[in-house]
């Protein structure tokens, strides 16, 4: 049994990320679970400086006392495992040649609150000849054949949630495995049965739960934590997002004060300073806030140079 944290190394961890990491760690440790770390560095083109950023992310987690078990898993080194898992989806996938624009044109309004556009199924029933023809102009992505499956799950924090799973991409046209596929394979491989992460990924959980079942894997217990937001209610902008552990420390904050700030934002009773380990016994799911954490302006302003 294990919980986990799985950062994408696109930028340093901001307060919202650190808070999610602390919640995931406390949830795991307070239930006697191991804690796994995984770096989601699949997209090497987009994540040019993955190595140095990931190193800083791991340093921040260590500085906060968020210990982990076993080696850190790097998704960029996991292609063979993904290929192997893909074999188990025999007959459940199809090649898709659509560009983003074509999909946007073929779909009506974005659906759900996250703007996800369900794939309209344009390439679902192409003949072998049509596929061969299209392969000449564009390497195909691979989609699952979800057949409009309806998935329901009970999120530990968000409660019951359900929806239709669309034919989502599991391997992109450039050959890279997609997040939704890698995350399911890796969580299972790392023995993860408890996934605590940001509420922005709640709709992905339906796809991932469906995929786990198709792969014959157990579906983890999900807990999607409301995000950290700026005082105007907007998501932390990049500018605001720059406030993380390093910057607070440069401003004279101790690690203990940062832990206390994050722990209090999670509804936990906490003195002025604390270690993550001291917070384990007091961790209580029922105290976690059901609404977003509004990061105080004076703290965000510490991020301005
Ligand atoms: N890598 C994602 C992020 O940094 C998290 C993915 C997950 O927890 O499943 O937001």
Boltz pocket constraint, residues with backbone or C-beta under 6 A from the ligand:
constraints:
  - pocket:
      binder: B
      contacts: [[A, 5], [A, 6], [A, 7], [A, 8], [A, 40], [A, 183], [A, 196], [A, 197], [A, 198], [A, 201]]
      max_distance: 6.0
